[in-house]
Amino acid sequence: MSTIPSVCVYCGSRDGANPSYAQAAVDTGTMLARNNWRLVYGAGDVGLMGRVAQATELAGGKTFGVIPQHLMEWEVGRKSLDTLIVTETMHERKKVMFYNAQAIVVLPGGAGTMDEMFEALTWRQLELHAKPIYLLNTGGYWGPLLGLLYHIVDQGFADAGILKFIETVPDIATLEEKLQGALAENGADDVTHKEQT
């Protein structure tokens, strides 16, 4: 575990239809660097992934990327990162990203982003960790997902407590404030977790 407070960012390997998504990625990277927090992400150099990493680097921040070998070409593994780890599988990628950060931020993205987010949410539900998970709801992107989570609870497939494990934030300023509080409390220490098998 790094002595630098680190934030894991899950986001799309595409820019998406709304230009505000790309701007949110740039603003997130700049914000992380401004606070001397290390970016932990999927190591891609395309879409929102590439934008958040580039912005972090341009602002003088530290970067830690993790990518499976088979995606090095597809997601264009970013070679300028401070740390680049190449794994054999997607599962290893997610595990390394998760265990090297104290907080999780979810920007707009597709199936892969939701896979990452739901795994972190499931582990939180199972009390395997206590790391904060923030959904950056740029342009209301996550509205339908939040509606689904409420539907899952309403239909009896999860307790209402699951809704407290994800915090929705409307903008970068709010996200920054939330992260400042969470990382000041936890420092660079890993938040309680149990080993996954």
Backbone as ProteinMPNN parsed JSONL, in Angstrom:
{"seq_chain_A": "MSTIPSVCVYCGSRDGANPSYAQAAVDTGTMLARNNWRLVYGAGDVGLMGRVAQATELAGGKTFGVIPQHLMEWEVGRKSLDTLIVTETMHERKKVMFYNAQAIVVLPGGAGTMDEMFEALTWRQLELHAKPIYLLNTGGYWGPLLGLLYHIVDQGFADAGILKFIETVPDIATLEEKLQGALAENGADDVTHKEQT", "coords_chain_A": {"N_chain_A": [[0.84, -1.199, 0.0], [0.567, 2.165, -0.899], [2.141, 5.091, 0.536], [0.97, 7.359, -0.198], [-2.134, 8.957, -0.239], [-4.703, 7.433, -2.065], [-6.938, 7.307, -4.851], [-9.267, 5.34, -6.393], [-10.42, 5.318, -9.632], [-13.129, 4.508, -11.548], [-14.14, 4.343, -14.866], [-15.339, 5.095, -18.224], [-14.034, 3.628, -21.292], [-14.549, 5.001, -23.472], [-15.582, 8.247, -24.726], [-18.247, 8.919, -24.536], [-21.583, 10.295, -25.184], [-22.173, 12.869, -24.307], [-20.479, 15.884, -24.039], [-19.871, 16.803, -21.5], [-19.099, 14.666, -19.97], [-16.475, 14.01, -20.671], [-15.248, 16.357, -19.854], [-15.675, 16.18, -17.135], [-14.024, 14.044, -16.501], [-11.487, 15.142, -17.014], [-11.521, 17.224, -15.141], [-11.676, 15.733, -12.813], [-9.184, 14.381, -12.751], [-7.449, 16.589, -12.557], [-8.266, 17.625, -10.119], [-7.565, 15.541, -8.362], [-4.759, 15.607, -8.52], [-4.319, 18.185, -7.543], [-4.854, 17.875, -4.871], [-2.858, 16.238, -4.063], [-3.332, 13.499, -4.277], [-3.053, 10.164, -5.331], [-3.858, 8.854, -8.499], [-5.541, 5.901, -9.13], [-6.246, 3.605, -11.551], [-7.619, 2.026, -14.551], [-5.509, 2.035, -16.416], [-5.776, 2.583, -19.14], [-5.498, 4.486, -22.223], [-7.449, 5.738, -23.588], [-10.672, 7.24, -24.246], [-12.617, 8.252, -21.368], [-10.923, 7.23, -19.474], [-8.306, 7.693, -20.453], [-8.366, 10.469, -20.471], [-8.664, 11.254, -17.77], [-6.28, 10.32, -16.695], [-4.336, 11.694, -18.205], [-4.934, 14.336, -17.473], [-4.361, 14.237, -14.746], [-1.586, 13.76, -14.795], [-0.689, 16.028, -16.199], [-1.203, 17.977, -14.348], [0.643, 17.446, -12.482], [0.27, 15.242, -10.853], [0.368, 11.932, -9.275], [0.289, 8.665, -10.769], [-1.215, 5.44, -11.08], [-1.59, 2.628, -12.777], [-3.494, -0.218, -13.882], [-3.718, -2.999, -15.911], [-5.006, -5.673, -17.899], [-3.096, -8.028, -19.829], [-4.26, -8.681, -22.328], [-5.682, -6.431, -22.988], [-3.94, -4.423, -23.513], [-3.431, -3.459, -26.093], [-6.008, -2.873, -27.078], [-7.154, -1.036, -25.217], [-5.12, 0.703, -25.238], [-2.659, 0.815, -23.44], [-1.381, 3.099, -21.16], [1.778, 4.438, -21.291], [3.205, 6.322, -19.871], [2.715, 6.369, -17.184], [3.285, 6.607, -13.624], [3.348, 4.214, -12.259], [2.842, 1.119, -13.757], [1.011, -1.719, -13.975], [0.74, -4.888, -15.303], [-1.609, -7.338, -15.666], [-2.771, -10.791, -15.698], [-5.463, -11.397, -15.871], [-8.848, -10.018, -15.921], [-10.06, -10.089, -13.43], [-7.879, -10.034, -11.669], [-6.924, -7.516, -12.284], [-8.991, -5.812, -11.312], [-8.872, -6.421, -8.598], [-6.263, -5.607, -7.833], [-6.421, -2.858, -8.379], [-8.456, -2.118, -6.573], [-7.376, -2.744, -4.025], [-5.313, -0.96, -3.801], [-6.167, 1.565, -3.196], [-7.887, 4.052, -1.226], [-10.362, 5.105, -1.507], [-13.201, 5.156, -3.711], [-14.163, 6.298, -6.874], [-16.689, 6.757, -9.225], [-17.064, 7.444, -12.491], [-19.009, 8.37, -15.447], [-19.657, 5.557, -17.552], [-19.534, 2.311, -19.198], [-20.513, -1.144, -19.416], [-18.229, -2.353, -18.296], [-17.387, -0.476, -16.397], [-19.591, -0.498, -14.693], [-19.446, -3.134, -13.845], [-17.105, -3.092, -12.3], [-17.875, -1.238, -10.337], [-20.113, -2.528, -9.168], [-18.938, -4.805, -8.108], [-17.307, -3.711, -6.1], [-19.356, -2.599, -4.563], [-20.784, -4.894, -3.817], [-18.855, -6.242, -2.264], [-18.702, -4.391, -0.214], [-21.275, -4.58, 0.834], [-21.101, -7.123, 1.868], [-19.511, -6.678, 3.987], [-16.75, -6.68, 3.621], [-15.115, -4.584, 3.241], [-14.728, -1.053, 4.002], [-14.611, 1.128, 2.406], [-15.297, 4.33, 0.99], [-17.651, 4.882, -1.643], [-18.154, 6.775, -4.408], [-20.461, 8.105, -6.656], [-20.129, 10.008, -9.43], [-22.392, 12.044, -10.654], [-22.618, 13.165, -13.34], [-24.395, 15.256, -15.467], [-26.682, 13.88, -14.795], [-26.232, 11.232, -15.36], [-26.15, 8.772, -13.934], [-28.702, 8.423, -13.022], [-30.73, 6.478, -13.981], [-29.506, 4.091, -13.07], [-29.456, 4.461, -10.305], [-32.185, 4.469, -9.887], [-32.713, 1.795, -10.479], [-31.379, 0.524, -8.358], [-32.954, 1.344, -6.189], [-35.261, 0.053, -6.953], [-34.473, -2.617, -6.748], [-34.206, -2.838, -3.983], [-36.851, -2.244, -3.25], [-38.155, -4.428, -4.306], [-37.323, -6.431, -2.693], [-34.806, -7.68, -2.929], [-32.558, -6.741, -1.746], [-31.409, -5.205, 1.27], [-32.392, -1.99, 2.54], [-30.172, -0.72, 3.437], [-28.134, -0.986, 1.6], [-28.245, 1.153, -0.069], [-26.937, 3.136, 1.229], [-24.318, 2.664, 0.9], [-23.316, 3.676, -1.396], [-22.56, 6.885, -2.445], [-24.007, 9.567, -4.023], [-22.749, 12.216, -5.928], [-23.044, 15.541, -7.183], [-21.216, 17.141, -8.57], [-17.76, 18.155, -9.275], [-16.708, 19.781, -7.248], [-18.182, 19.059, -4.969], [-17.498, 16.368, -4.845], [-14.745, 16.591, -4.343], [-14.761, 17.742, -1.791], [-15.991, 15.688, -0.31], [-14.098, 13.63, -0.621], [-11.889, 14.789, 0.617], [-12.68, 14.79, 3.275], [-13.009, 12.024, 3.729], [-10.458, 10.941, 3.146], [-8.844, 12.34, 4.865], [-9.654, 11.307, 7.244], [-9.001, 8.606, 6.982], [-6.421, 8.627, 6.039], [-3.434, 7.417, 4.496], [-3.733, 4.836, 5.066], [-4.938, 1.54, 4.514], [-8.389, 0.925, 4.196], [-10.486, -1.035, 6.288], [-10.512, -4.374, 5.221], [-11.109, -7.674, 3.969], [-9.325, -10.46, 2.755], [-9.836, -11.475, -0.611], [-10.734, -14.465, -2.373]], "CA_chain_A": [[0.0, 0.0, 0.0], [1.342, 3.395, -1.007], [1.978, 6.075, 1.6], [0.217, 8.462, -0.796], [-3.561, 8.675, -0.336], [-5.006, 7.063, -3.45], [-8.346, 7.235, -5.223], [-9.522, 4.482, -7.549], [-11.434, 5.894, -10.516], [-13.706, 3.651, -12.571], [-14.775, 5.182, -15.885], [-15.445, 4.503, -19.544], [-12.945, 3.655, -22.268], [-15.057, 5.886, -24.526], [-15.924, 9.571, -24.21], [-19.678, 9.057, -24.341], [-22.281, 11.208, -26.081], [-22.255, 14.208, -23.741], [-19.143, 16.447, -23.798], [-19.649, 17.049, -20.075], [-18.459, 13.491, -19.381], [-15.032, 14.175, -20.882], [-14.795, 17.452, -18.997], [-15.674, 15.671, -15.757], [-12.822, 13.221, -16.352], [-10.364, 16.084, -16.925], [-11.622, 17.924, -13.863], [-11.369, 14.771, -11.756], [-7.74, 14.201, -12.722], [-6.849, 17.827, -12.063], [-8.61, 17.718, -8.71], [-6.755, 14.569, -7.623], [-3.393, 16.132, -8.452], [-4.33, 19.382, -6.696], [-4.896, 17.439, -3.477], [-1.761, 15.291, -3.86], [-3.848, 12.141, -4.21], [-2.648, 9.359, -6.476], [-4.897, 8.228, -9.316], [-5.481, 4.472, -9.416], [-7.278, 3.39, -12.573], [-7.409, 0.879, -15.429], [-4.291, 2.188, -17.237], [-6.041, 2.858, -20.549], [-5.185, 5.826, -22.733], [-8.553, 6.083, -24.474], [-11.911, 7.624, -23.587], [-12.503, 8.963, -20.097], [-9.742, 6.705, -18.786], [-7.147, 8.443, -20.913], [-8.495, 11.884, -20.105], [-8.411, 11.465, -16.343], [-4.852, 10.099, -16.465], [-3.593, 12.801, -18.795], [-5.149, 15.526, -16.646], [-3.61, 14.048, -13.502], [-0.169, 13.936, -15.101], [-0.439, 17.423, -16.571], [-1.281, 18.792, -13.129], [1.727, 17.044, -11.598], [-0.141, 14.187, -9.931], [0.893, 10.576, -9.394], [-0.637, 7.752, -11.427], [-1.009, 4.009, -10.862], [-2.505, 1.971, -13.697], [-3.514, -1.679, -13.89], [-4.39, -3.425, -17.135], [-4.679, -7.039, -18.299], [-2.275, -8.098, -21.03], [-5.055, -8.743, -23.559], [-6.261, -5.12, -23.284], [-2.874, -3.446, -23.734], [-3.606, -2.844, -27.414], [-7.384, -2.402, -27.22], [-7.342, 0.175, -24.41], [-3.894, 1.49, -25.418], [-2.047, 0.992, -22.127], [-0.64, 4.361, -21.081], [3.153, 4.11, -20.929], [3.836, 7.393, -19.093], [2.264, 6.309, -15.8], [4.316, 6.396, -12.611], [3.356, 2.77, -12.049], [1.984, 0.369, -14.678], [0.995, -3.14, -13.66], [0.045, -5.692, -16.314], [-2.094, -8.574, -15.061], [-3.195, -11.83, -16.636], [-6.916, -11.449, -15.985], [-9.639, -8.872, -15.491], [-10.281, -10.193, -11.99], [-6.668, -9.545, -11.009], [-6.888, -6.063, -12.474], [-9.909, -5.17, -10.382], [-8.391, -6.637, -7.234], [-5.093, -4.755, -7.595], [-6.908, -1.478, -8.316], [-9.23, -1.926, -5.353], [-6.549, -2.812, -2.822], [-4.321, 0.111, -3.801], [-6.839, 2.853, -3.027], [-8.678, 4.21, -0.01], [-11.7, 5.567, -1.871], [-13.577, 4.801, -5.074], [-14.979, 7.27, -7.598], [-17.226, 6.168, -10.444], [-17.486, 8.391, -13.521], [-19.801, 7.691, -16.467], [-19.008, 4.451, -18.253], [-20.414, 1.251, -19.666], [-20.634, -2.395, -18.677], [-17.021, -2.581, -17.508], [-17.428, 0.436, -15.254], [-20.602, -0.996, -13.759], [-18.913, -4.373, -13.275], [-16.177, -2.683, -11.251], [-18.62, -0.59, -9.268], [-20.959, -3.49, -8.468], [-18.091, -5.683, -7.308], [-16.968, -2.958, -4.894], [-20.587, -2.477, -3.782], [-21.083, -6.205, -3.247], [-17.895, -6.472, -1.182], [-19.106, -3.505, 0.899], [-22.48, -5.18, 1.393], [-20.668, -8.311, 2.603], [-18.639, -6.181, 5.062], [-15.363, -7.002, 3.323], [-14.373, -3.324, 3.293], [-15.525, 0.114, 4.395], [-14.159, 2.247, 1.578], [-16.401, 5.096, 0.404], [-17.875, 4.763, -3.082], [-18.845, 7.977, -4.863], [-20.925, 8.173, -8.045], [-20.18, 11.371, -9.95], [-23.604, 11.984, -11.477], [-22.507, 14.204, -14.366], [-25.527, 15.302, -16.393], [-27.703, 12.908, -14.395], [-25.944, 9.965, -16.044], [-26.412, 7.592, -13.116], [-30.092, 8.4, -12.572], [-31.387, 5.184, -14.196], [-28.9, 3.078, -12.214], [-29.958, 4.694, -8.955], [-33.565, 3.997, -9.901], [-32.662, 0.336, -10.42], [-31.011, 0.129, -7.004], [-34.147, 1.502, -5.355], [-36.185, -1.006, -7.378], [-33.963, -3.859, -6.159], [-34.594, -2.804, -2.574], [-38.31, -2.291, -3.191], [-38.599, -5.772, -4.659], [-36.894, -7.363, -1.677], [-33.565, -8.385, -3.236], [-31.486, -6.158, -0.935], [-31.875, -4.331, 2.343], [-32.271, -0.571, 2.226], [-28.833, -0.274, 3.807], [-27.231, -0.99, 0.444], [-28.3, 2.477, -0.679], [-26.03, 4.009, 1.963], [-22.944, 2.306, 0.565], [-22.928, 4.505, -2.543], [-22.964, 8.279, -2.266], [-24.065, 10.282, -5.298], [-22.318, 13.613, -5.846], [-23.465, 16.195, -8.417], [-20.162, 17.884, -9.265], [-16.39, 17.939, -8.812], [-16.493, 20.477, -5.988], [-18.743, 18.22, -3.911], [-16.658, 15.176, -4.789], [-13.494, 16.967, -3.694], [-15.053, 17.933, -0.373], [-16.238, 14.376, 0.279], [-12.834, 12.904, -0.58], [-11.042, 15.416, 1.629], [-13.116, 14.282, 4.573], [-12.761, 10.585, 3.828], [-9.034, 10.635, 3.146], [-8.265, 12.902, 6.087], [-10.014, 10.375, 8.315], [-8.342, 7.317, 6.796], [-5.031, 8.818, 5.643], [-2.99, 6.5, 3.455], [-3.938, 3.474, 5.522], [-6.002, 0.822, 3.843], [-9.608, 0.803, 4.968], [-10.697, -2.439, 6.646], [-10.954, -5.316, 4.202], [-10.689, -9.05, 4.124], [-8.777, -10.987, 1.509], [-10.722, -12.201, -1.521], [-10.126, -15.649, -2.978]], "C_chain_A": [[0.874, 1.248, 0.0], [1.116, 4.282, 0.212], [1.228, 7.301, 1.108], [-1.267, 8.104, -0.79], [-3.959, 8.486, -1.799], [-6.501, 6.906, -3.665], [-8.473, 6.382, -6.477], [-10.667, 5.074, -8.361], [-11.847, 4.862, -11.554], [-14.394, 4.556, -13.58], [-14.673, 4.517, -17.249], [-14.176, 4.587, -20.382], [-13.389, 4.383, -23.537], [-15.397, 7.228, -23.887], [-17.404, 9.723, -23.902], [-20.262, 10.165, -25.205], [-22.287, 12.657, -25.608], [-20.851, 14.74, -23.45], [-18.835, 16.694, -22.322], [-18.974, 15.858, -19.399], [-16.936, 13.607, -19.495], [-14.487, 15.278, -19.986], [-14.729, 17.003, -17.543], [-14.436, 14.825, -15.499], [-11.582, 14.107, -16.198], [-10.365, 16.768, -15.561], [-11.304, 16.999, -12.686], [-9.862, 14.576, -11.63], [-7.017, 15.406, -12.155], [-7.074, 17.973, -10.563], [-7.778, 16.753, -7.867], [-5.331, 15.088, -7.44], [-3.308, 17.326, -7.513], [-4.273, 19.019, -5.217], [-3.776, 16.457, -3.125], [-2.264, 13.878, -3.587], [-3.443, 11.393, -5.472], [-3.869, 8.785, -7.188], [-4.587, 6.747, -9.474], [-6.59, 4.187, -10.421], [-6.842, 2.263, -13.498], [-6.331, 0.989, -16.469], [-4.53, 2.444, -18.721], [-5.723, 4.285, -20.928], [-6.244, 6.277, -23.723], [-9.759, 6.495, -23.639], [-11.682, 8.406, -22.304], [-11.291, 8.498, -19.311], [-8.503, 7.507, -19.162], [-7.183, 9.892, -20.462], [-8.179, 12.124, -18.632], [-6.93, 11.282, -16.029], [-4.019, 11.259, -17.002], [-3.717, 14.057, -17.945], [-4.384, 15.43, -15.334], [-2.136, 14.316, -13.724], [0.165, 15.389, -15.407], [-0.44, 18.34, -15.353], [-0.227, 18.372, -12.099], [1.385, 15.949, -10.609], [0.495, 12.843, -10.223], [-0.172, 9.65, -9.992], [-0.217, 6.307, -11.233], [-2.04, 3.291, -11.723], [-2.361, 0.464, -13.679], [-4.322, -2.142, -15.096], [-4.033, -4.879, -17.45], [-3.928, -7.045, -19.637], [-3.112, -8.009, -22.308], [-5.719, -7.408, -23.914], [-5.205, -4.055, -23.559], [-3.023, -2.734, -25.079], [-4.974, -2.195, -27.541], [-7.597, -1.079, -26.465], [-6.106, 1.069, -24.437], [-3.274, 1.814, -24.053], [-1.134, 2.205, -22.093], [0.752, 4.125, -20.513], [3.808, 5.153, -20.014], [3.462, 7.377, -17.614], [3.438, 6.12, -14.843], [4.473, 4.911, -12.31], [2.381, 2.131, -13.027], [2.122, -1.107, -14.352], [0.161, -3.859, -14.708], [-0.322, -7.026, -15.675], [-2.476, -9.585, -16.14], [-4.695, -11.786, -16.88], [-7.579, -10.154, -15.537], [-9.853, -8.89, -13.976], [-9.069, -9.673, -11.228], [-6.563, -8.033, -11.123], [-7.755, -5.359, -11.44], [-9.416, -5.277, -8.94], [-7.218, -5.715, -6.909], [-5.512, -3.293, -7.49], [-7.577, -1.215, -6.965], [-8.338, -1.842, -4.122], [-5.478, -1.732, -2.759], [-4.948, 1.489, -3.695], [-7.649, 2.86, -1.74], [-10.105, 4.691, -0.287], [-11.937, 5.249, -3.336], [-14.482, 5.888, -5.646], [-15.414, 6.634, -8.91], [-17.726, 7.277, -11.362], [-18.377, 7.659, -14.519], [-18.994, 6.618, -17.196], [-20.025, 3.394, -18.614], [-20.401, 0.03, -18.776], [-19.421, -2.65, -17.784], [-16.99, -1.728, -16.257], [-18.429, -0.051, -14.216], [-20.163, -2.294, -13.108], [-17.995, -4.046, -12.105], [-16.917, -2.105, -10.053], [-19.436, -1.596, -8.465], [-20.135, -4.484, -7.655], [-17.702, -4.984, -6.004], [-18.184, -2.819, -3.977], [-20.932, -3.792, -3.097], [-20.151, -6.523, -2.085], [-18.234, -5.61, 0.039], [-20.322, -4.079, 1.609], [-22.135, -6.388, 2.258], [-19.7, -7.973, 3.736], [-17.188, -6.601, 4.879], [-14.492, -5.741, 3.275], [-15.315, -2.215, 3.736], [-15.108, 1.346, 3.599], [-15.357, 2.998, 1.007], [-16.445, 4.927, -1.105], [-18.71, 5.963, -3.506], [-19.207, 7.861, -6.344], [-20.955, 9.64, -8.459], [-21.283, 11.413, -10.999], [-23.641, 13.106, -12.515], [-23.688, 14.139, -15.332], [-26.629, 14.322, -16.054], [-27.474, 11.522, -14.958], [-26.367, 8.744, -15.232], [-27.846, 7.511, -12.597], [-30.784, 7.06, -12.771], [-30.815, 4.073, -13.313], [-29.39, 3.225, -10.777], [-31.407, 4.234, -8.834], [-33.629, 2.476, -9.798], [-32.313, -0.146, -9.014], [-32.203, 0.261, -6.052], [-35.171, 0.417, -5.679], [-35.772, -2.347, -6.773], [-34.352, -3.943, -4.686], [-36.098, -2.968, -2.428], [-38.849, -3.691, -3.45], [-38.017, -6.855, -3.744], [-35.615, -8.13, -1.942], [-32.348, -7.798, -2.516], [-32.123, -5.324, 0.162], [-31.641, -2.878, 1.953], [-30.88, -0.036, 2.545], [-27.865, -0.219, 2.641], [-27.167, 0.385, -0.21], [-27.351, 3.457, 0.001], [-24.569, 3.753, 1.597], [-22.421, 3.051, -0.659], [-23.442, 5.911, -2.297], [-22.891, 8.989, -3.612], [-23.661, 11.73, -5.082], [-22.588, 14.286, -7.193], [-22.337, 16.829, -9.219], [-18.803, 17.638, -8.619], [-16.144, 18.598, -7.46], [-17.009, 19.649, -4.812], [-17.917, 16.957, -3.735], [-15.361, 15.462, -4.037], [-13.689, 17.112, -2.185], [-15.249, 16.59, 0.33], [-14.936, 13.588, 0.418], [-11.891, 13.478, 0.476], [-11.399, 14.897, 3.016], [-12.761, 12.819, 4.757], [-11.28, 10.274, 3.938], [-8.318, 11.249, 4.343], [-8.509, 11.961, 7.252], [-9.193, 9.09, 8.222], [-6.865, 7.435, 6.451], [-4.666, 7.894, 4.507], [-3.135, 5.053, 3.891], [-5.074, 2.838, 4.747], [-7.201, 0.738, 4.765], [-9.887, -0.693, 5.159], [-11.202, -3.267, 5.473], [-10.479, -6.707, 4.557], [-10.279, -9.591, 2.761], [-9.828, -11.733, 0.704], [-9.995, -13.427, -2.072], [-10.73, -15.893, -4.344]], "O_chain_A": [[1.802, 1.37, 0.799], [0.058, 4.242, 0.841], [0.886, 8.182, 1.896], [-1.633, 7.041, -1.291], [-3.592, 9.285, -2.661], [-7.231, 6.44, -2.79], [-7.856, 6.674, -7.501], [-11.756, 5.304, -7.835], [-11.024, 4.398, -12.343], [-15.153, 5.444, -13.194], [-14.0, 3.498, -17.405], [-13.355, 5.489, -20.21], [-12.685, 4.376, -24.546], [-15.489, 7.338, -22.665], [-17.781, 10.568, -23.09], [-19.528, 10.889, -25.877], [-22.394, 13.574, -26.422], [-20.105, 14.117, -22.694], [-17.669, 16.785, -21.937], [-18.339, 16.024, -18.357], [-16.207, 13.338, -18.54], [-13.398, 15.152, -19.426], [-13.829, 17.403, -16.805], [-13.861, 14.876, -14.411], [-10.731, 13.848, -15.348], [-9.325, 16.874, -14.911], [-10.734, 17.432, -11.685], [-9.322, 14.604, -10.524], [-6.083, 15.264, -11.366], [-6.18, 18.393, -9.829], [-7.335, 17.11, -6.776], [-4.77, 15.019, -6.347], [-2.337, 17.466, -6.769], [-3.715, 19.761, -4.408], [-3.748, 15.91, -2.022], [-1.696, 13.152, -2.771], [-3.492, 11.952, -6.567], [-4.797, 8.292, -6.548], [-3.493, 6.381, -9.904], [-7.752, 4.499, -10.163], [-5.82, 1.618, -13.261], [-6.231, 0.122, -17.337], [-3.571, 2.514, -19.489], [-5.68, 5.178, -20.082], [-5.974, 7.102, -24.596], [-9.857, 6.141, -22.464], [-10.693, 9.125, -22.164], [-10.696, 9.275, -18.565], [-7.746, 7.943, -18.294], [-6.154, 10.471, -20.114], [-7.5, 13.093, -18.29], [-6.379, 12.0, -15.195], [-3.108, 11.743, -16.331], [-2.734, 14.762, -17.72], [-3.824, 16.42, -14.862], [-1.502, 15.017, -12.935], [1.172, 15.917, -14.937], [0.249, 19.36, -15.336], [-0.209, 18.882, -10.979], [2.11, 15.738, -9.637], [1.086, 12.638, -11.283], [-1.368, 9.822, -9.756], [0.97, 5.984, -11.222], [-3.235, 3.34, -11.431], [-1.269, -0.072, -13.491], [-5.467, -1.73, -15.282], [-2.88, -5.278, -17.286], [-4.12, -6.157, -20.467], [-2.719, -7.338, -23.263], [-6.259, -7.26, -25.01], [-5.547, -2.9, -23.814], [-2.767, -1.535, -25.179], [-5.087, -1.083, -28.057], [-8.151, -0.127, -27.013], [-6.053, 2.079, -23.735], [-3.358, 2.946, -23.577], [-0.219, 2.323, -22.908], [0.891, 3.664, -19.38], [4.864, 4.885, -19.441], [3.852, 8.276, -16.87], [4.46, 5.54, -15.21], [5.585, 4.414, -12.128], [1.227, 2.549, -13.12], [3.21, -1.677, -14.44], [-0.982, -3.487, -14.969], [0.548, -7.757, -15.201], [-2.499, -9.271, -17.33], [-5.153, -12.103, -17.978], [-6.971, -9.315, -14.874], [-9.83, -7.847, -13.322], [-9.219, -8.947, -10.245], [-6.163, -7.353, -10.177], [-7.309, -4.425, -10.774], [-9.534, -4.33, -8.163], [-7.179, -5.112, -5.836], [-5.028, -2.566, -6.622], [-7.296, -0.216, -6.304], [-8.523, -0.97, -3.274], [-4.799, -1.607, -1.74], [-4.322, 2.481, -4.067], [-8.044, 1.811, -1.232], [-10.952, 4.68, 0.607], [-10.992, 5.092, -4.109], [-15.43, 6.337, -5.002], [-14.602, 6.041, -9.62], [-18.696, 7.965, -11.045], [-18.491, 6.435, -14.446], [-17.794, 6.771, -17.42], [-21.222, 3.552, -18.372], [-20.294, 0.131, -17.553], [-19.565, -3.108, -16.651], [-16.612, -2.197, -15.184], [-18.158, -0.024, -13.015], [-20.473, -2.536, -11.941], [-18.099, -4.655, -11.04], [-16.626, -2.438, -8.904], [-19.461, -1.54, -7.236], [-20.593, -4.957, -6.614], [-17.758, -5.586, -4.931], [-18.057, -2.91, -2.756], [-21.326, -3.804, -1.931], [-20.591, -7.012, -1.045], [-18.074, -6.044, 1.18], [-20.395, -4.067, 2.838], [-22.797, -6.647, 3.263], [-19.137, -8.868, 4.368], [-16.478, -6.847, 5.853], [-13.265, -5.835, 3.269], [-16.527, -2.404, 3.834], [-15.242, 2.474, 4.074], [-16.331, 2.376, 0.583], [-15.408, 4.84, -1.764], [-19.83, 6.151, -3.031], [-18.355, 7.555, -7.178], [-21.721, 10.428, -7.903], [-21.126, 10.883, -12.099], [-24.585, 13.895, -12.557], [-23.95, 13.1, -15.938], [-27.428, 13.964, -16.919], [-28.403, 10.717, -15.031], [-26.89, 7.781, -15.794], [-28.168, 6.619, -11.812], [-31.376, 6.539, -11.826], [-31.559, 3.205, -12.855], [-29.702, 2.236, -10.114], [-31.809, 3.679, -7.811], [-34.495, 1.932, -9.113], [-32.892, -1.12, -8.533], [-32.432, -0.608, -5.21], [-35.864, -0.078, -4.79], [-36.623, -3.122, -6.336], [-34.776, -4.995, -4.206], [-36.568, -3.736, -1.588], [-39.868, -4.09, -2.887], [-38.197, -8.047, -3.991], [-35.344, -9.125, -1.269], [-31.235, -8.304, -2.662], [-33.229, -4.805, 0.008], [-30.781, -2.583, 1.123], [-30.457, 0.978, 1.991], [-26.878, 0.516, 2.687], [-26.165, 0.743, -0.828], [-26.998, 4.486, -0.574], [-23.689, 4.54, 1.947], [-21.219, 3.053, -0.924], [-24.615, 6.108, -1.979], [-21.844, 9.01, -4.26], [-24.159, 12.395, -4.174], [-22.384, 13.668, -8.239], [-22.481, 17.036, -10.424], [-18.701, 17.006, -7.567], [-15.447, 18.036, -6.616], [-16.346, 19.551, -3.779], [-17.664, 16.525, -2.61], [-14.933, 14.67, -3.198], [-12.861, 16.647, -1.401], [-14.738, 16.378, 1.43], [-14.695, 12.953, 1.445], [-11.178, 12.734, 1.149], [-10.52, 14.603, 3.826], [-12.271, 12.419, 5.813], [-10.884, 9.43, 4.742], [-7.293, 10.73, 4.785], [-7.669, 11.833, 8.143], [-8.745, 8.551, 9.234], [-6.128, 6.455, 6.555], [-5.496, 7.613, 3.642], [-2.715, 4.141, 3.179], [-6.042, 3.5, 4.372], [-7.058, 0.51, 5.966], [-9.563, -1.51, 4.296], [-12.184, -2.915, 4.82], [-9.557, -6.883, 5.353], [-10.841, -9.204, 1.736], [-10.609, -12.515, 1.246], [-8.772, -13.415, -2.216], [-10.353, -16.847, -5.024]]}, "name": "protein", "num_of_chains": 1, "seq": "MSTIPSVCVYCGSRDGANPSYAQAAVDTGTMLARNNWRLVYGAGDVGLMGRVAQATELAGGKTFGVIPQHLMEWEVGRKSLDTLIVTETMHERKKVMFYNAQAIVVLPGGAGTMDEMFEALTWRQLELHAKPIYLLNTGGYWGPLLGLLYHIVDQGFADAGILKFIETVPDIATLEEKLQGALAENGADDVTHKEQT"}
